[in-house]
């Protein structure tokens, strides 16, 4: 996994409401400009915060991802530990 590419994708996702809507609708084209590996995409789609954190993703970006998914980040961390 490449933490920089994931951070870049999640930062842009957190800043662009139209991307968030497309993301929630399952638009896989959002990943195309970020050269993400299939396992990186899957971790983002599954909101695997512990796995993403281990790969160097910034905690604030993980919080934004959990909010987009409408999930409690504390519970996600508990599940992943």
N, C-alpha and C positions, 0 to 999 in steps of 0.2 A: 504494500500500500504506500501511497505517496501523500503524506500529510499536507504538503503545500497545495497540491491540486484540489484536495478535498476542502481545505480551508477556503480556497479561492471560490470554489463552487458554492459552499455554504454562505460565504459572505455575500456574494451576488444574490443568492436566493433570499437572504434575509432583508436585502435592500430593495428588492423589486417585487411589488405585490402581484403584478401580472405573472411573474415566474412562479410565485407561490401557488396561484390558482392553477396554472398548468401542471405544476408538480403534484398537487392533490388530485388532479384529474388523470394522472399517470402518464403524462407526456414524456416519453423517453428521449425525445429530441433535445431536451434541456441539457442533457449530459454531453452532447456532441462536441461542444467547444472546449471541454475541460480535459479530454483525454483520460477519463477515468476507467479503471479496470472494472470488469464485471463484479468482482467481490467488493470493490469500493462502492459501486452503485447499489449493490444489494444491502450493504451496511447502512447506507443513507436511507434507502427505501424502508428498511426494517427499523430504522431509528435505533440502531445498536450503539448507544452512547458509550458504553464501557469499551467496546471494541474500537470505536472511532477515537476515543480519548487515548487509548493505548497507542494509537498510530500518530498521535501528536496534534489532533484537532483541538482548537482552542475551546475552552469550556463555555465561553459566551456564545460561540457559534452553535455548540451543542444545545444550549438553552433555547436559542432561536429555532433550531430544528425541532426540538420537542414541542415548542409552542405551535409551530406550523402543523405538526402531527396531532395537536391538541392532547398531548400526553404530559404527565407529571414527570419531570426529569429526575426527581428524587426516587420515585418508584422505579424508573428505568434503571437507575444505578443500582438500586437494591436487587433488582432481578438479575443484573449482570454480574454481581459479586458472588 
